[in-house]
Amino acid sequence: MKRESFHRISRRWALLFGGVGFLLFLLQGGLLFYNGLEERTKDGDALLLAATHSFSLTLEGELDRASFLAADPERFASLAGELSLFARLEGDRLVQVIRGHLPRGFRLPGRAGMTDRWVISDLLNPDGVPQFVTVRTFQGNDYLLGVRLNTSGLEPFADQNVAPFLTDPRGALLWHDPRDPSGLGVPLDHRGWLDREVLEARTWKEIPLSTGRSVWARTQGVEGARISVLIPVTSVLGEAMRFVYPALLLLALMGGLLLAFRRLWNRRVLPEFRGLVDLSQVLESRLAVARDPEEVSASIDDLSKDVQERLDACRMEEAHSVLASLLRALRVLWRQQEEINAFGEEVSAMNASLEESNEFLRKREQIWGQTLRVARLVKGTHQAREEVAHIAETIKDMLGAFGVVVDRLEGDKLVPQAWSGYEEGLPPEPVKVADSLIGRAVREGLVWAEDVRQTPGYLTLHDSVASEVALGLVHMGRAVGGLTVSFQERRPRDEALLETLTPVASVLAGYLDASRAQQEVRDSYDYLARKLQEITGIYHNETEQHLERIGAYCSRIARDLGREQRDVEDLALFARLHDMGKLKVPREILTKPGALSEEEFRTIQRHTLWGAEIIGDAAWLAMARRICLTHHEKWDGTGYPFGLSGEQIPWEGRIVALADVYDALRSPRSYKPGLPHDEVVRTILRGNDRTRPDHFAPEVLQWFQENHDVMDALYDRYQDLPLG
């Protein structure tokens, strides 16, 4: 009997409909491509028009604002708008800087090229952000103006696969949208410039980029910049393909189903498939009623005979292959049935064992994960001790322990550092190494007390403890502490449990040793800071009591404002070094009884920078450097050396600023008498010709208003000795 392959029959029809579909695919794809390109170029034209208009309006508006402010510079702070640089010129030198960070007397390079026109520059802005700059004349004076780039008008178009780029006239890339889905921004940003062909494209034209991609591009100039819009050819083509492909697939499927399968189904496929359906129903019904292994074997044998009969009568090649495979499978299934039943109970037992092992491994992973967190924190953060307590709690919960204690070796005693459990009773007491089970573990490495009542050296932690594991904690060959795990039930030695605790003990030993070393280093740093404080006080006639008061004021304010304990301690130490830079100020200026000249005052101001230089760049002294640099900055931006304002001033500088002003007003000096507390409070809260409330951070000023009596008490506690 000759069998004809269903695959060969269907392939003839698939070739016919595939050819027709491919032709339609090409036609429709080309049409959609050019329609999509036309829509993208319209979006690009709209972007260029909107961006050009936006930049022009912004710059014209800032010129009008600058003209108005030139007539009344005192209103600049409230009406500055987008101006980031506003300075008056005489020739090519700045004589008055109203806004910006350029120093007075700065010589302006390229002034002629900026006169009466906007140019792009990143040289006149300390943070390097490009801006539009120009030189204009208002009220008979020349002014240098700077306006930061505002690209908000370009960003919405990137979502449409229209990629905007902003460059200077030479093509150097100033901005591109980081959300650009076209993928053009990253390689172009790495190069830092656009191709010259793109900059010269005044109308839409296709340009192959040097990055290897082909784009449609157009560029338009605006003031001193260039706006280029790039449309990736591949994105337009991909979008066209996305719409064409489903239509082509649907056409092919519909044609195949309606023409080829209609004839094949009725003439050849349907009879064979009906036979397979009938067979599947027989298989389901017979196997469903089988209740025991013997009945299953008999049912499989009967089904094999039925399949053999259908196989002999089958005419379709694919159906014949299916039936032959099914027959072989039934015979294999019959042979394996008894083995499957025999293995059933064994598999069940193995599953139970695996579940138990998995649960233990999960608990071990959780303990090690908590331990890893402490390993990361051991480098120096003060949070490590809290994490050690979490490790103790995790060990207790995961191992089903009654309690866990972590001790640190101090001399001949073990002092508890963290503990969990023991029905949350009183914390464990320090014990002597020579008289305790944990002390024995420190000497020997490990003690497993299966019955604590029969183990020499056991000191009762709780009446419910029956077994106990004690591990000595050793780091770099030196004993540093111990780990105790207590159980309510009798527990024989368990190597898997010890394997879990060994890496934990290693990390805990590292923490205990590191915390000891950190404390020794910090004590050394505290001693050094106190000695530097004494030197500073001797040099510029500020008493040691003044510097002690500054530390006391600042630590109290920081604690009340919610700073962490480590921050409070560091501030109390480093605030006393706030005037370290005065060591480089000539002493005759520091002790001058009369008013300072302008040059002398500028010298005094530099003590903030000199203080940071003296302290150095060690990481642990970062807070001290910030205090030196910012304790004379003011909330309204009128301070020195940088003119920082608001949140730009670090929190340490805000606190020290108020503490320093308060104590300076209270303290008598060679050039002034001290003021009483009530008068100092009025000066800070109401202001005078030198001190105003808006010089201070609002939260610090609010604290002072509510707690100034605390500062009065601290002043009395550290009262200055009379000046000699």
C-alpha positions in Angstrom: 0.0 0.0 0.0 1.5 3.3 -1.1 1.6 6.1 1.5 1.8 9.8 0.6 3.4 12.2 3.0 1.2 14.9 4.4 4.3 17.2 4.4 4.8 16.9 0.7 1.2 17.7 -0.1 1.0 20.8 2.1 4.4 22.1 0.9 3.1 22.6 -2.7 0.3 24.8 -1.5 2.6 26.6 1.0 5.0 27.6 -1.8 2.1 29.1 -3.9 0.7 31.2 -1.1 4.2 32.1 0.2 5.2 33.6 -3.1 2.0 35.8 -3.2 2.5 36.8 0.4 6.1 37.8 -0.1 5.2 40.1 -3.0 2.5 41.7 -1.0 5.0 42.0 1.9 7.5 44.0 -0.3 4.8 46.3 -1.7 3.2 47.1 1.7 6.5 47.3 3.5 7.8 50.0 1.0 4.7 52.0 1.3 4.7 51.9 5.1 8.4 52.8 5.2 8.0 56.0 3.2 4.9 56.9 5.1 6.7 56.4 8.4 9.7 58.4 7.2 7.4 61.3 6.2 5.7 61.3 9.7 9.1 61.2 11.4 10.4 64.1 9.4 7.3 66.1 10.3 8.0 65.4 13.9 11.6 66.5 13.4 10.5 69.8 11.7 8.2 70.4 14.6 11.0 69.8 17.1 13.4 72.2 15.3 10.7 74.9 15.1 9.7 74.5 18.8 13.3 74.3 20.1 14.5 77.3 18.0 11.5 79.3 19.2 12.0 78.2 22.8 15.8 79.0 22.9 15.2 82.4 21.2 12.4 83.4 23.5 14.4 82.3 26.6 17.5 84.3 25.6 15.5 87.4 24.5 13.7 87.2 27.8 16.9 86.9 29.8 18.3 90.0 27.9 15.2 92.0 28.9 15.6 90.7 32.5 19.3 91.6 32.5 18.5 95.1 31.2 16.0 95.6 34.0 18.4 94.2 36.7 21.3 96.3 35.4 19.2 99.4 36.5 18.6 97.8 39.9 21.1 95.1 40.8 19.7 94.9 44.4 16.6 93.0 43.1 18.7 90.4 41.4 18.3 87.7 44.1 14.5 87.6 43.6 14.4 88.2 39.8 17.4 86.3 38.6 15.4 83.9 36.4 17.6 81.6 34.3 20.7 83.8 34.5 23.6 81.8 35.9 26.2 84.5 35.3 25.8 88.3 35.5 28.9 90.5 35.9 29.9 94.1 35.0 32.9 94.6 32.7 35.5 97.3 32.3 37.4 96.5 29.2 38.0 92.7 29.4 38.1 92.5 33.3 35.2 91.7 35.7 34.8 94.6 38.2 31.5 93.4 39.8 30.2 89.8 40.0 26.5 90.0 40.7 25.9 86.3 40.1 28.2 83.4 39.4 31.5 82.1 40.8 34.0 84.1 38.7 36.4 86.2 40.8 36.5 89.9 40.6 39.4 91.0 38.3 39.0 87.9 36.1 40.2 88.7 32.6 37.6 87.6 30.1 39.1 85.7 27.1 37.5 86.2 23.7 35.5 89.2 24.7 35.2 90.5 21.1 33.7 87.2 19.9 30.9 87.5 22.6 29.9 91.1 22.0 26.3 91.5 20.9 25.9 87.8 20.1 25.4 84.6 22.0 28.0 81.9 22.0 28.3 78.5 23.7 30.9 78.1 26.5 31.7 75.8 29.3 34.7 77.7 30.6 32.8 80.4 32.6 30.9 77.9 34.8 32.9 76.1 37.6 30.9 72.9 37.3 31.6 72.7 33.5 28.0 72.7 32.4 27.8 74.5 29.0 25.9 77.8 28.9 25.0 80.6 26.5 27.2 83.7 27.2 27.2 87.1 25.6 28.5 90.7 26.3 25.8 93.4 26.2 25.6 97.1 27.1 23.0 98.3 29.6 22.8 101.7 31.2 26.1 102.7 29.6 27.9 99.7 31.2 29.1 96.4 29.6 27.8 93.2 31.2 28.8 89.6 30.8 25.6 87.4 30.8 25.4 83.6 31.1 22.3 81.4 30.7 22.4 77.6 31.3 21.2 75.4 28.5 17.5 74.4 28.9 16.8 71.3 27.0 13.4 70.5 28.4 11.8 71.4 25.1 13.8 68.7 23.3 13.2 65.8 25.6 9.5 64.7 24.7 10.5 64.0 21.1 12.8 61.1 22.0 9.8 58.9 22.8 8.8 59.2 19.1 12.2 57.7 17.9 13.2 61.2 16.8 16.6 61.8 18.3 17.5 65.4 19.0 21.1 66.4 19.6 22.5 69.8 20.7 26.0 70.8 19.6 28.2 73.9 19.3 29.0 75.3 15.8 31.9 72.9 15.4 29.8 69.8 16.1 30.9 69.1 19.7 28.1 67.3 21.5 26.5 69.3 24.3 23.3 67.3 25.0 21.3 64.3 24.0 18.3 62.7 25.6 19.5 59.8 27.9 16.1 58.1 27.4 16.7 58.0 23.6 15.3 54.7 22.4 16.9 54.9 19.0 20.3 53.9 20.4 22.2 56.7 18.7 23.1 58.6 21.8 25.6 56.3 23.4 28.1 55.8 20.6 27.8 59.5 19.6 28.2 60.6 23.2 31.4 58.4 23.5 32.8 60.3 20.4 31.6 63.7 21.7 30.8 65.1 18.2 28.5 64.8 15.2 29.6 64.1 11.7 30.2 67.2 9.5 27.6 66.0 6.9 25.0 66.1 9.7 25.8 69.7 10.6 25.6 70.7 6.9 22.2 69.1 6.3 19.9 72.1 6.0 17.2 69.9 4.5 16.3 66.2 5.2 18.9 63.9 3.6 20.1 60.3 4.2 23.6 60.3 5.8 25.7 57.2 6.7 27.3 58.0 10.1 30.9 57.1 10.9 29.5 54.8 13.7 28.1 52.5 10.9 24.5 53.4 11.1 22.5 55.3 8.5 20.1 58.1 9.4 17.9 60.8 7.9 19.2 64.1 9.4 18.5 67.8 9.4 20.3 70.6 11.3 19.2 74.1 12.2 21.2 76.9 13.9 19.9 78.8 16.9 21.9 81.6 18.5 25.3 80.1 19.2 24.3 76.4 19.0 23.2 73.8 16.4 20.1 71.5 16.8 20.3 68.3 14.8 17.5 65.8 14.5 18.5 62.2 13.5 16.0 59.5 12.4 17.5 56.0 12.3 16.7 54.3 9.0 16.6 50.9 10.8 13.9 52.1 13.3 11.6 53.3 10.5 12.2 50.1 8.5 11.6 48.0 11.7 8.3 49.8 12.4 7.2 49.2 8.8 8.1 45.5 9.1 6.2 45.3 12.4 3.0 46.2 10.7 3.6 44.2 7.5 4.6 40.9 9.0 1.4 40.1 10.8 -0.6 40.9 7.7 1.6 38.6 5.6 1.4 35.8 8.2 -2.3 36.1 8.4 -2.6 35.9 4.6 -0.5 32.8 4.5 -2.3 31.1 7.3 -5.8 31.9 5.9 -4.8 30.8 2.4 -3.4 27.5 3.7 -6.4 26.8 5.9 -9.0 27.7 3.3 -7.5 26.0 0.2 -5.0 23.3 1.0 -6.3 21.9 4.3 -9.9 21.8 3.1 -9.1 19.3 0.4 -6.5 17.4 2.4 -8.7 17.2 5.5 -11.7 15.6 3.7 -9.8 13.2 1.5 -6.8 12.0 3.5 -6.3 13.5 6.9 -9.8 13.3 8.5 -10.2 9.5 8.4 -6.7 9.0 9.9 -7.3 11.5 12.6 -10.6 10.1 13.5 -8.9 6.8 14.1 -6.3 8.5 16.3 -9.1 10.3 18.3 -10.9 7.0 18.8 -7.7 5.4 19.9 -7.0 8.1 22.4 -10.4 7.7 23.9 -9.9 4.0 24.3 -6.5 4.6 25.9 -8.0 7.1 28.3 -10.9 4.9 29.3 -8.9 1.7 29.8 -6.1 3.3 31.8 -8.5 5.3 33.9 -10.2 2.2 35.3 -7.0 0.4 36.3 -6.6 0.1 40.1 -3.6 -2.1 40.7 -0.3 -3.0 38.9 -1.6 -6.3 37.4 -4.7 -4.5 36.0 -2.5 -1.8 34.5 -0.3 -4.4 32.8 -3.3 -6.2 31.3 -4.8 -3.0 30.0 -1.5 -2.0 28.4 -1.3 -5.4 26.6 -4.8 -5.1 25.2 -4.1 -1.6 24.0 -0.9 -2.8 22.3 -3.0 -5.3 20.2 -5.5 -2.6 19.3 -2.8 -0.2 18.2 -1.2 -3.0 16.1 -4.5 -3.6 14.2 -4.8 0.1 13.5 -1.2 0.3 12.4 -1.7 -2.4 9.7 -4.7 -0.5 8.3 -3.1 3.0 8.3 -2.4 4.7 4.9 -1.1 8.1 6.0 2.7 8.2 6.6 2.6 10.7 9.5 -0.2 8.8 11.3 1.6 5.5 10.7 4.7 6.9 12.4 2.6 8.1 15.4 1.0 4.7 15.8 4.3 2.9 15.5 5.8 5.1 18.1 2.8 4.7 20.4 3.1 0.9 20.1 6.8 0.9 21.0 6.0 3.2 24.0 3.2 0.9 25.2 5.6 -2.1 25.1 8.3 -0.3 27.0 5.7 1.0 29.5 4.5 -2.5 30.1 8.1 -3.7 30.9 8.8 -0.9 33.2 5.5 -1.0 35.2 6.7 -3.4 37.8 10.0 -1.5 38.2 8.1 1.8 38.7 5.9 0.3 41.4 8.9 -1.2 43.2 10.7 2.1 43.2 7.7 4.0 44.5 8.3 3.6 48.1 12.0 4.2 47.8 11.4 7.5 45.9 9.0 8.6 48.6 11.6 8.0 51.3 14.2 9.8 49.3 11.9 12.8 48.8 11.4 13.1 52.6 15.1 13.0 53.1 15.7 15.6 50.5 13.1 17.9 52.0 14.8 17.6 55.4 18.2 18.3 53.8 16.8 21.3 51.9 15.4 22.8 55.0 18.7 22.5 56.8 20.5 24.0 53.8 18.0 26.9 53.8 18.6 27.6 57.4 22.4 27.5 56.9 22.1 29.9 53.9 20.1 32.4 56.0 22.7 32.2 58.8 25.6 32.7 56.4 23.7 35.5 54.6 23.4 37.4 57.9 27.1 36.7 58.6 28.1 38.1 55.2 26.4 41.4 56.0 28.6 41.7 59.2 31.7 40.8 57.1 30.9 43.8 54.8 30.4 46.1 57.8 33.5 45.0 59.8 35.6 47.5 57.8 34.5 50.3 60.1 30.8 51.1 60.3 29.3 51.4 63.7 26.3 49.3 62.5 28.3 46.0 62.8 27.5 45.5 66.4 23.7 45.6 65.7 24.3 43.1 62.8 26.1 40.7 65.3 22.9 40.8 67.4 21.0 39.8 64.3 23.4 36.9 63.7 22.8 35.7 67.2 19.0 35.9 66.7 19.2 34.1 63.3 21.3 31.3 64.7 18.8 30.8 67.5 15.8 30.7 65.1 17.3 28.7 62.3 19.0 26.0 64.5 16.1 25.8 67.0 18.4 26.9 69.8 17.3 28.1 73.2 19.8 30.9 73.3 23.0 32.3 71.7 25.7 34.5 73.2 28.7 36.2 71.6 31.5 37.2 74.0 34.5 39.4 73.6 37.8 38.6 75.4 38.9 41.5 77.6 41.9 40.6 79.7 41.0 37.5 81.7 37.2 37.9 81.2 34.7 37.2 78.5 32.2 40.1 78.2 28.9 39.5 76.3 28.6 41.7 73.2 25.4 40.3 71.8 22.8 37.7 72.8 19.4 36.3 72.0 16.9 33.9 73.6 17.1 32.5 77.1 13.4 33.5 77.4 14.6 37.2 77.2 15.7 37.2 80.8 18.6 39.2 82.2 21.6 39.6 79.9 24.5 37.2 80.5 27.1 38.3 83.0 30.9 38.5 82.2 32.8 35.3 83.1 36.4 34.5 83.8 38.2 32.5 81.2 39.7 30.1 83.7 36.4 29.2 85.4 33.9 28.7 82.5 32.9 26.3 79.8 33.2 29.1 77.1 36.7 30.0 78.6 37.7 26.4 78.0 36.5 26.6 74.4 38.6 29.8 74.0 41.6 27.8 75.1 40.8 24.5 73.2 38.8 25.8 70.2 35.6 23.8 70.7 33.6 22.2 73.5 30.4 20.2 72.8 28.6 19.6 76.1 25.9 17.0 75.3 24.8 17.1 79.0 25.8 20.4 80.6 25.1 19.1 84.1 27.9 16.5 83.7 30.4 18.9 82.0 33.1 20.5 84.2 33.2 24.3 84.1 29.6 24.9 83.0 28.1 28.1 84.5 24.3 28.1 84.4 22.9 30.6 81.8 19.4 29.3 82.3 17.8 26.3 84.1 16.3 25.1 80.9 19.6 24.5 79.1 20.4 20.8 78.5 23.2 20.9 75.8 25.6 23.5 74.8 28.1 24.2 72.0 31.0 26.6 72.8 33.4 27.8 70.1 36.5 29.9 70.6 36.8 32.8 68.3 40.3 33.3 67.0 41.6 35.9 64.6 45.1 36.1 63.2 46.2 33.4 65.6 44.9 35.3 68.7 41.9 34.5 70.8 39.4 37.3 70.7 36.1 35.8 72.2 33.7 33.0 72.2 30.3 31.8 70.7 27.9 29.9 72.8 24.8 28.0 71.4 22.4 26.5 74.0 19.7 23.9 73.5 16.8 22.8 75.7 17.0 19.2 74.6 20.0 16.8 74.7 22.0 17.2 71.4 24.8 14.8 70.4 27.7 16.1 68.4 26.5 17.2 65.0 29.2 17.8 62.3 26.7 19.5 59.9 25.9 22.0 62.6 29.6 22.7 63.3 30.2 23.1 59.6 27.5 25.8 59.6 28.9 27.6 62.6 32.6 27.5 61.5 32.5 30.4 58.9 30.1 32.3 61.3 32.7 32.1 64.0 35.4 33.3 61.6 33.5 36.4 60.7 32.6 37.1 64.4 36.2 36.8 65.4 37.1 39.3 62.7 34.5 41.7 63.9 35.6 41.5 67.5 39.2 42.0 66.6 38.4 44.9 64.2 36.1 46.6 66.7 38.9 46.5 69.3 41.4 47.9 66.8 38.9 50.6 65.7 38.4 51.8 69.2 42.2 52.0 69.8 42.6 54.0 66.6 39.7 56.3 67.5 41.1 56.9 70.9 44.4 57.8 69.2 42.5 60.2 66.9 40.7 61.8 69.9 44.1 62.4 71.6 45.5 63.9 68.4 42.5 66.2 68.0 42.8 67.4 71.6 46.5 68.2 71.1 45.7 70.1 67.9 43.0 72.0 69.8 45.4 73.1 72.4 47.9 74.3 69.8 45.1 76.3 68.0 43.9 77.9 71.2 47.4 79.0 72.2 48.2 80.5 68.8 45.2 82.7 68.2 44.2 83.5 71.7 41.1 81.4 71.8 40.9 79.5 75.1 40.6 75.8 75.4 37.3 76.4 77.2 36.0 78.2 74.0 36.8 75.2 71.9 35.4 72.8 74.4 32.1 74.8 74.4 31.9 74.6 70.6 32.2 70.8 70.8 29.5 70.7 73.6 27.1 73.0 71.8 27.4 71.1 68.5 27.0 67.6 70.0 23.9 68.7 71.9 22.3 70.3 68.8 23.1 67.3 66.6 21.7 64.8 69.1 18.4 66.8 69.5 18.1 67.1 65.7 18.1 63.3 65.4 21.7 62.6 64.1 23.1 59.1 64.7 25.3 58.6 67.8 28.4 58.2 65.8 27.8 61.5 64.0 27.2 63.2 67.3 30.5 61.8 68.7 32.5 62.8 65.5 31.0 66.3 65.6 31.9 66.9 69.2 35.5 66.0 68.3 35.9 67.8 65.0 34.0 70.9 65.8 36.8 72.0 68.1 39.1 72.1 65.0 36.9 74.6 63.1 39.5 77.4 63.3 42.5 75.2 62.7 43.4 77.4 59.6 44.1 80.4 61.8 47.5 78.8 62.5 48.5 80.2 59.1 47.0 83.7 59.6 49.6 86.3 60.9 49.1 86.7 64.6 49.2 90.5 64.4 46.0 90.3 62.3 44.3 87.9 64.7 45.0 90.1 67.8 44.5 93.5 66.1 42.3 95.6 68.5 40.9 97.9 65.8 39.0 97.3 62.5 40.6 95.1 59.9 41.4 96.5 56.4 39.8 94.8 53.4 43.0 92.9 52.6 43.4 91.8 56.2 39.8 90.6 56.2 40.4 88.6 53.0 43.4 87.0 54.7 41.2 86.1 57.7 38.6 84.5 55.4 41.2 82.2 53.9 41.6 80.4 57.3 38.7 78.2 56.2 40.7 76.8 53.2 43.9 76.6 55.2 42.2 74.6 57.9 41.2 72.0 55.4 44.8 71.9 54.0 46.2 71.4 57.5 43.8 68.6 58.4 44.7 66.7 55.2 42.8 64.3 53.0 42.4 61.2 55.3 39.0 59.6 54.8 38.2 59.6 58.5 38.8 63.4 58.7 36.2 64.2 56.0 33.8 65.7 58.6 36.6 67.9 60.0 37.4 69.2 56.5 33.8 70.0 55.8 33.5 71.9 59.1 36.6 74.0 58.4 35.4 74.9 54.9 31.7 75.7 55.7 31.4 77.0 59.2 31.3 80.6 57.9 28.8 79.9 55.0 25.4 81.4 55.5 22.0 80.1 54.7 21.2 83.1 52.5 24.4 82.7 50.4 26.3 85.7 51.8 29.0 83.7 53.6 32.5 82.6 52.6 34.6 81.1 51.1 32.3 79.7 48.4 29.0 81.6 48.9 27.1 78.4 49.5 23.4 78.7 50.3 20.6 76.5 51.7 21.0 72.8 51.3 24.4 73.3 49.6 25.8 73.7 53.1 26.5 70.4 54.8 24.7 69.7 58.0 27.9 69.9 60.1 28.6 73.4 58.8 25.1 74.6 59.6 25.4 73.5 63.3 28.9 74.8 63.8 28.0 78.2 62.2 25.4 79.0 64.9 27.5 77.6 67.8 30.5 79.7 66.7 28.5 82.9 66.4 26.9 82.4 69.8 30.1 81.8 71.6 31.9 84.6 69.7 29.3 87.1 70.9 29.4 85.8 74.5 33.2 85.6 74.8 35.3 88.7 75.7 38.3 89.2 73.5 41.2 91.7 73.3 39.2 93.8 70.7 35.7 93.6 72.3 33.8 92.8 75.5 31.5 89.8 75.9 27.7 90.1 75.7 25.2 88.7 78.2 23.1 85.7 77.1 19.8 87.6 76.6 21.4 90.2 74.3 23.1 87.4 72.2 19.7 85.7 71.9 18.1 88.9 70.6 20.9 89.4 68.1 20.6 85.9 66.7 16.8 85.7 66.6 16.1 89.4 65.5 19.4 90.5 63.9 21.6 93.5 63.8 23.9 95.3 61.3 26.2 92.2 61.1 24.1 89.1 62.1 20.6 88.2 60.8 18.3 85.2 61.4 18.5 84.2 57.7 22.2 83.6 58.1 21.3 80.3 59.9 19.7 77.0 58.8 15.9 77.1 59.7 16.0 73.8 61.7 19.1 74.9 63.7 17.6 78.4 64.4 14.4 76.7 65.5 16.3 74.6 67.9 18.1 77.6 69.3 14.9 79.5 69.8 13.5 76.7 71.9 16.7 75.6 73.7 19.0 78.6 74.0 19.0 78.2 77.8 20.9 75.0 77.2 23.7 76.9 75.5 23.7 79.4 78.4 24.2 76.5 80.8 27.0 75.0 78.7 28.7 78.4 78.5 28.7 78.7 82.3 30.0 75.1 82.6 33.1 75.9 80.4 33.6 79.5 81.5 36.7 81.2 80.1 39.6 82.1 82.3 40.4 85.8 82.4 42.6 87.0 79.6 46.1 87.9 80.7 
